[in-house]
C-alpha cells in the first residue's frame, strides 16, 4: 500500500506527488529511453519517445510482477526543456494512456545530451510491490 505525503496547507501538485510512503519489495528500473525492445527508435517525436519510454518501464515492471500503480518515484531527463514544456498536453495524454492516473514522486531535469544521440528522454523509475 502506498501513502501520498502531502503536507497540510501545501498546494496540490499537478501530475506528480511531493512524496510517497511505501512498504514492500523494491524494484529499480534503470534509465529507459524511447526505443523499442530491439533497441530501435520508431520515432523522433518527443511525445512518441516518451510514450515508448513509459511502455518500456511498464514491461520491465511486469517482469517483477509489478504494474504502473507500484511506481513510487520517477526521474525524467530530457534534452530540451522548451520541447518538454511545449508538449505538456501530449505528455499528459501519453502518461495517462500508459501509466494511468497514478502520480509518483517525480523530478524533471534538462540535460546536455543522452548517451544515445536520437534519444530525447530518459526515465528512471523505482517501484514498491506491497507485502
C-alpha positions as a Markdown table, in Angstrom:
| # | Residue | x | y | z |
|---|---|---|---|---|
| 1 | Unk | 0.0 | 0.0 | 0.0 |
| 2 | Unk | 1.3 | 3.5 | -0.9 |
| 3 | Unk | 0.6 | 6.6 | 1.0 |
| 4 | Unk | 0.8 | 10.0 | -0.7 |
| 5 | Unk | 2.7 | 12.5 | 1.5 |
| 6 | Unk | 1.0 | 15.9 | 1.1 |
| 7 | Unk | 1.9 | 18.5 | 3.9 |
| 8 | Unk | -1.1 | 20.4 | 5.2 |
| 9 | Unk | -1.6 | 23.7 | 3.6 |
| 10 | Unk | 0.6 | 23.0 | 0.6 |
| 11 | Unk | -0.8 | 23.4 | -2.9 |
| 12 | Unk | -1.6 | 20.1 | -4.5 |
| 13 | Unk | 0.9 | 19.3 | -7.3 |
| 14 | Unk | -0.3 | 18.5 | -10.7 |
| 15 | Unk | 0.9 | 15.4 | -12.4 |
| 16 | Unk | 3.2 | 14.2 | -9.5 |
| 17 | Unk | 3.3 | 13.7 | -5.8 |
| 18 | Unk | 5.5 | 15.5 | -3.3 |
| 19 | Unk | 6.3 | 12.3 | -1.6 |
| 20 | Unk | 5.2 | 8.6 | -1.4 |
| 21 | Unk | 5.5 | 6.2 | 1.6 |
| 22 | Unk | 5.6 | 2.5 | 0.7 |
| 23 | Unk | 6.5 | -0.8 | 2.2 |
| 24 | Unk | 7.3 | -4.0 | 0.3 |
| 25 | Unk | 9.6 | -5.4 | -2.4 |
| 26 | Unk | 11.6 | -2.7 | -4.2 |
| 27 | Unk | 12.1 | -2.8 | -8.0 |
| 28 | Unk | 14.6 | -0.4 | -9.6 |
| 29 | Unk | 14.2 | 0.3 | -13.3 |
| 30 | Unk | 17.3 | 1.6 | -15.0 |
| 31 | Unk | 17.1 | 4.6 | -17.3 |
| 32 | Unk | 14.8 | 3.8 | -20.2 |
| 33 | Unk | 14.7 | 5.7 | -23.5 |
| 34 | Unk | 12.3 | 5.9 | -26.4 |
| 35 | Unk | 13.4 | 2.9 | -28.4 |
| 36 | Unk | 11.6 | -0.4 | -28.7 |
| 37 | Unk | 12.6 | -3.8 | -27.1 |
| 38 | Unk | 15.0 | -4.4 | -30.0 |
| 39 | Unk | 16.9 | -1.1 | -29.4 |
| 40 | Unk | 15.4 | 0.7 | -32.4 |
| 41 | Unk | 13.8 | 4.1 | -32.5 |
| 42 | Unk | 10.5 | 4.2 | -34.2 |
| 43 | Unk | 10.1 | 7.9 | -34.0 |
| 44 | Unk | 11.9 | 11.2 | -33.3 |
| 45 | Unk | 8.7 | 12.8 | -32.0 |
| 46 | Unk | 9.2 | 13.9 | -28.4 |
| 47 | Unk | 5.8 | 12.6 | -27.1 |
| 48 | Unk | 6.2 | 9.4 | -29.1 |
| 49 | Unk | 9.5 | 8.7 | -27.4 |
| 50 | Unk | 8.1 | 9.5 | -24.0 |
| 51 | Unk | 5.2 | 7.0 | -24.7 |
| 52 | Unk | 7.7 | 4.3 | -25.7 |
| 53 | Unk | 9.9 | 5.0 | -22.7 |
| 54 | Unk | 6.9 | 4.6 | -20.4 |
| 55 | Unk | 5.8 | 1.4 | -22.2 |
| 56 | Unk | 9.4 | 0.1 | -21.7 |
| 57 | Unk | 9.2 | 0.8 | -17.9 |
| 58 | Unk | 5.8 | -1.0 | -17.6 |
| 59 | Unk | 7.3 | -4.0 | -19.5 |
| 60 | Unk | 10.2 | -4.2 | -17.0 |
| 61 | Unk | 7.9 | -3.8 | -14.0 |
| 62 | Unk | 5.8 | -6.7 | -15.3 |
| 63 | Unk | 8.8 | -8.9 | -15.2 |
| 64 | Unk | 8.8 | -8.4 | -11.4 |
| 65 | Unk | 5.0 | -8.9 | -11.1 |
| 66 | Unk | 4.5 | -5.1 | -10.7 |
| 67 | Unk | 2.4 | -2.6 | -12.5 |
| 68 | Unk | 2.4 | 1.2 | -13.0 |
| 69 | Unk | 0.4 | 1.6 | -9.8 |
| 70 | Unk | 3.5 | 0.4 | -7.9 |
| 71 | Unk | 5.8 | 3.2 | -9.1 |
| 72 | Unk | 6.9 | 5.3 | -6.2 |
| 73 | Unk | 9.3 | 7.7 | -8.0 |
| 74 | Unk | 10.5 | 8.7 | -11.4 |
| 75 | Unk | 13.4 | 10.8 | -12.6 |
| 76 | Unk | 12.9 | 12.3 | -16.1 |
| 77 | Unk | 15.9 | 13.5 | -18.1 |
| 78 | Unk | 15.2 | 15.4 | -21.3 |
| 79 | Unk | 17.5 | 17.2 | -23.8 |
| 80 | Unk | 15.2 | 20.2 | -24.5 |
| 81 | Unk | 13.2 | 22.0 | -21.8 |
| 82 | Unk | 11.4 | 24.1 | -24.3 |
| 83 | Unk | 10.3 | 20.9 | -26.2 |
| 84 | Unk | 9.2 | 19.4 | -22.9 |
| 85 | Unk | 7.1 | 22.5 | -21.9 |
| 86 | Unk | 5.6 | 22.8 | -25.4 |
| 87 | Unk | 4.3 | 19.3 | -25.2 |
| 88 | Unk | 2.8 | 19.1 | -21.8 |
| 89 | Unk | -0.7 | 18.3 | -23.0 |
| 90 | Unk | 0.6 | 15.4 | -25.2 |
| 91 | Unk | 2.9 | 14.2 | -22.4 |
| 92 | Unk | -0.1 | 14.1 | -20.0 |
| 93 | Unk | -2.1 | 12.1 | -22.5 |
| 94 | Unk | 0.7 | 9.6 | -23.2 |
| 95 | Unk | 1.3 | 9.3 | -19.4 |
| 96 | Unk | -2.3 | 8.6 | -18.6 |
| 97 | Unk | -2.6 | 6.2 | -21.5 |
| 98 | Unk | 0.4 | 4.0 | -20.3 |
| 99 | Unk | 0.6 | 4.7 | -16.5 |
| 100 | Unk | -2.9 | 5.7 | -15.7 |
| 101 | Unk | -3.8 | 8.3 | -13.1 |
| 102 | Unk | -1.1 | 7.2 | -10.7 |
| 103 | Unk | 1.3 | 10.1 | -9.9 |
| 104 | Unk | 4.5 | 9.1 | -8.0 |
| 105 | Unk | 7.1 | 11.5 | -6.7 |
| 106 | Unk | 9.0 | 12.9 | -9.7 |
| 107 | Unk | 11.9 | 15.0 | -10.8 |
| 108 | Unk | 12.3 | 16.5 | -14.3 |
| 109 | Unk | 15.7 | 17.7 | -15.4 |
| 110 | Unk | 17.1 | 19.1 | -18.7 |
| 111 | Unk | 20.5 | 17.5 | -19.6 |
| 112 | Unk | 23.0 | 18.5 | -22.2 |
| 113 | Unk | 22.7 | 15.1 | -24.0 |
| 114 | Unk | 21.9 | 11.5 | -23.5 |
| 115 | Unk | 24.2 | 8.6 | -24.5 |
| 116 | Unk | 22.0 | 7.6 | -27.5 |
| 117 | Unk | 22.1 | 10.5 | -29.9 |
| 118 | Unk | 18.5 | 10.1 | -31.1 |
| 119 | Unk | 17.1 | 9.8 | -27.5 |
| 120 | Unk | 15.2 | 12.9 | -26.4 |
| 121 | Unk | 14.1 | 11.5 | -23.0 |
| 122 | Unk | 15.4 | 9.0 | -20.4 |
| 123 | Unk | 13.3 | 8.0 | -17.4 |
| 124 | Unk | 14.4 | 6.1 | -14.4 |
| 125 | Unk | 11.8 | 4.6 | -12.0 |
| 126 | Unk | 11.5 | 2.9 | -8.6 |
| 127 | Unk | 8.5 | 0.8 | -7.7 |
| 128 | Unk | 7.5 | -0.9 | -4.5 |
| 129 | Unk | 5.3 | -4.0 | -4.6 |
| 130 | Unk | 3.3 | -4.2 | -1.3 |
| 131 | Unk | 4.0 | -7.1 | 1.1 |
